[in-house]
Amino acid sequence: MALPLWKNLLQTTKERILQQRRLSLYNGAHGYEEELIKKKLQQFAGGSINLSKEDNGIGILTLNNPRLMNAFTGTMMVELQERITELENWKDGKGLIVYGAGNTFCSGSDLNAVKEISNSQDGMNMCMFMQNTLTRLMRLPLISVALVQGKAFGGGAELTTACDFRLMTPGSEIRFVHKHMGLVPGWGGAARLVRIVGSGAALQLLSGTARVDPEKALRLGFSEQTLSSSDETRALEEARAWLSQYTEGPVSVIRAMKKVVTAGRELPLEDALRTEKDIFGTVWGGPANLQALVRRPKHK
Ligand SMILES: CC[C@H](C(=O)O)C(=O)SCCNC(=O)CCNC(=O)[C@H](O)C(C)(C)COP(=O)(O)OP(=O)(O)OC[C@H]1O[C@@H](n2cnc3c(N)ncnc32)[C@H](O)[C@@H]1OP(=O)(O)O
């Protein structure tokens, strides 16, 4: 018998909350007080995080606070979480470009807000809030790329590490400036940086607050490519073209591909292998697979 509409809605909401918990790192058992920190963050308003979902399955996430070099205000942190939830529910999505408005990426958290939450309880909750959000960003079944124009500093540098890839425009710079602020990264940027460039290079970048220009980023394997244009519109076009080489193809296959890589990146080998088997089961004998068997393409 079909469930009444309200029961269906309740069921869907419960499933969404459970899914978010599964993809997040921290909950009440870790002393994390999400509602408390969200209420605090809402007090520091300004800027926005915008998402547009294009028909080709590419999402464009824009950090929009150009007056402060796209620094994250409290409301932007909350909006980022909301946009990530939207992306988790976007079943046609294949790729994501994260970039900043006004030709610069992001200068980290808004220092005006940070000053007001510099006590230990708020700091820990903000840290867990951002780690949860960026971990969910990293685990999206979408191939993500940070388009770095201008400066990506502090939390902005950390955000780039939550994407699968980084593209830089000429003259741009990524810099983990945390040491100068008497801090270490807290949004998960250190743990992810070690996995991208290795522990030696990560230690040098963090403890030396080194400027990473496009050439250095390429040498370190931190960036995939230096784009030819630093004009905002043209750079975005270049990023779209770069990403399309990986997102062309059936949605189910592209999303499955990202999922097997996420499992390989995060899980112990045996768990990753089992997950790969389960995901393989979702595409084997599926429409794209059956059509390919009929077409019998030659891979020349
Ligand atoms: C875990 C994350 C970590 C944390 O919170 O724990 C952080 O992210 S800490 C924040 C790390 N970021 C910074 O310390 C950046 C400080 N800003 C700068 O170094 C410079 O502003 C720079 C290099 C980003 C840009 O320099 P430029 O000369 O091009 O521009 P302005 O300095 O004139 O900046 C324009 C305008 O923006 C304001 N601004 C820039 N960044 C921030 C920020 N993070 N928070 C608040 N406001 C910021 C800057 O003060 C200027 O405003 P104005 O009213 O004109 O003074």
The ligand as an SDF file (V2000), in Angstrom:
LIG
                    3D

 56 58  0  0  0  0  0  0  0  0999 V2000
   41.1320   28.0760    9.2300 C   0  0  0  0  0  0  0  0  0  0  0  0
   41.0820   29.2730    8.3690 C   0  0  0  0  0  0  0  0  0  0  0  0
   41.8030   30.4360    8.9920 C   0  0  0  0  0  0  0  0  0  0  0  0
   41.0490   30.6740   10.2430 C   0  0  0  0  0  0  0  0  0  0  0  0
   40.1110   31.4540   10.3090 O   0  0  0  0  0  0  0  0  0  0  0  0
   41.3720   29.9770   11.2100 O   0  0  0  0  0  0  0  0  0  0  0  0
   41.8540   31.6460    8.1180 C   0  0  0  0  0  0  0  0  0  0  0  0
   41.4490   31.6450    7.0150 O   0  0  0  0  0  0  0  0  0  0  0  0
   42.5290   33.0240    8.8020 S   0  0  0  0  0  0  0  0  0  0  0  0
   42.4020   34.2420    7.5170 C   0  0  0  0  0  0  0  0  0  0  0  0
   43.5890   34.1540    6.6550 C   0  0  0  0  0  0  0  0  0  0  0  0
   43.5910   35.2160    5.6920 N   0  0  0  0  0  0  0  0  0  0  0  0
   44.1940   36.3790    5.9020 C   0  0  0  0  0  0  0  0  0  0  0  0
   44.7870   36.6260    6.9310 O   0  0  0  0  0  0  0  0  0  0  0  0
   44.1100   37.3610    4.7600 C   0  0  0  0  0  0  0  0  0  0  0  0
   44.4280   38.7670    5.2080 C   0  0  0  0  0  0  0  0  0  0  0  0
   44.3970   39.6740    4.0760 N   0  0  0  0  0  0  0  0  0  0  0  0
   45.4540   39.8950    3.2950 C   0  0  0  0  0  0  0  0  0  0  0  0
   46.5330   39.3730    3.4870 O   0  0  0  0  0  0  0  0  0  0  0  0
   45.2620   40.8130    2.1430 C   0  0  0  0  0  0  0  0  0  0  0  0
   44.0390   41.5210    2.3160 O   0  0  0  0  0  0  0  0  0  0  0  0
   45.2000   40.0630    0.7840 C   0  0  0  0  0  0  0  0  0  0  0  0
   46.6200   39.5910    0.4480 C   0  0  0  0  0  0  0  0  0  0  0  0
   44.2160   38.8830    0.7980 C   0  0  0  0  0  0  0  0  0  0  0  0
   44.7220   41.0190   -0.3400 C   0  0  0  0  0  0  0  0  0  0  0  0
   45.5940   42.1380   -0.3840 O   0  0  0  0  0  0  0  0  0  0  0  0
   45.2610   43.3510   -1.3660 P   0  0  0  0  0  0  0  0  0  0  0  0
   46.2920   44.3820   -1.1650 O   0  0  0  0  0  0  0  0  0  0  0  0
   45.0510   42.8430   -2.7410 O   0  0  0  0  0  0  0  0  0  0  0  0
   43.8210   43.8800   -0.8700 O   0  0  0  0  0  0  0  0  0  0  0  0
   43.4490   44.5240    0.5360 P   0  0  0  0  0  0  0  0  0  0  0  0
   44.3700   44.0810    1.5900 O   0  0  0  0  0  0  0  0  0  0  0  0
   43.2950   46.0030    0.3450 O   0  0  0  0  0  0  0  0  0  0  0  0
   42.0110   43.8480    0.7850 O   0  0  0  0  0  0  0  0  0  0  0  0
   40.8150   44.4000    0.3030 C   0  0  0  0  0  0  0  0  0  0  0  0
   39.8560   44.4420    1.4700 C   0  0  0  0  0  0  0  0  0  0  0  0
   39.5740   43.0930    1.8550 O   0  0  0  0  0  0  0  0  0  0  0  0
   39.7870   42.9600    3.2480 C   0  0  0  0  0  0  0  0  0  0  0  0
   40.1540   41.5630    3.5420 N   0  0  0  0  0  0  0  0  0  0  0  0
   40.9750   40.7820    2.8590 C   0  0  0  0  0  0  0  0  0  0  0  0
   41.0330   39.5670    3.4250 N   0  0  0  0  0  0  0  0  0  0  0  0
   40.2240   39.5930    4.4780 C   0  0  0  0  0  0  0  0  0  0  0  0
   39.8490   38.6300    5.4730 C   0  0  0  0  0  0  0  0  0  0  0  0
   40.3290   37.3770    5.4630 N   0  0  0  0  0  0  0  0  0  0  0  0
   38.9770   39.0050    6.4160 N   0  0  0  0  0  0  0  0  0  0  0  0
   38.4720   40.2500    6.4510 C   0  0  0  0  0  0  0  0  0  0  0  0
   38.7810   41.2100    5.5380 N   0  0  0  0  0  0  0  0  0  0  0  0
   39.6450   40.8740    4.5790 C   0  0  0  0  0  0  0  0  0  0  0  0
   40.9070   43.9520    3.5410 C   0  0  0  0  0  0  0  0  0  0  0  0
   40.9700   44.2350    4.9150 O   0  0  0  0  0  0  0  0  0  0  0  0
   40.4560   45.1180    2.6950 C   0  0  0  0  0  0  0  0  0  0  0  0
   39.3920   45.7720    3.3300 O   0  0  0  0  0  0  0  0  0  0  0  0
   39.5370   47.3250    3.7250 P   0  0  0  0  0  0  0  0  0  0  0  0
   38.2140   47.6810    4.3420 O   0  0  0  0  0  0  0  0  0  0  0  0
   39.8090   48.0340    2.4430 O   0  0  0  0  0  0  0  0  0  0  0  0
   40.6800   47.3880    4.6730 O   0  0  0  0  0  0  0  0  0  0  0  0
  1  2  1  0
  2  3  1  0
  3  4  1  0
  3  7  1  0
  4  5  2  0
  4  6  1  0
  7  8  2  0
  7  9  1  0
  9 10  1  0
 10 11  1  0
 11 12  1  0
 12 13  1  0
 13 14  2  0
 13 15  1  0
 15 16  1  0
 16 17  1  0
 17 18  1  0
 18 19  2  0
 18 20  1  0
 20 21  1  0
 20 22  1  0
 22 23  1  0
 22 24  1  0
 22 25  1  0
 25 26  1  0
 26 27  1  0
 27 28  2  0
 27 29  1  0
 27 30  1  0
 30 31  1  0
 31 32  2  0
 31 33  1  0
 31 34  1  0
 34 35  1  0
 35 36  1  0
 36 37  1  0
 36 51  1  0
 37 38  1  0
 38 39  1  0
 38 49  1  0
 39 40  1  0
 39 48  1  0
 40 41  2  0
 41 42  1  0
 42 43  1  0
 42 48  2  0
 43 44  1  0
 43 45  2  0
 45 46  1  0
 46 47  2  0
 47 48  1  0
 49 50  1  0
 49 51  1  0
 51 52  1  0
 52 53  1  0
 53 54  2  0
 53 55  1  0
 53 56  1  0
M  END
$$$$
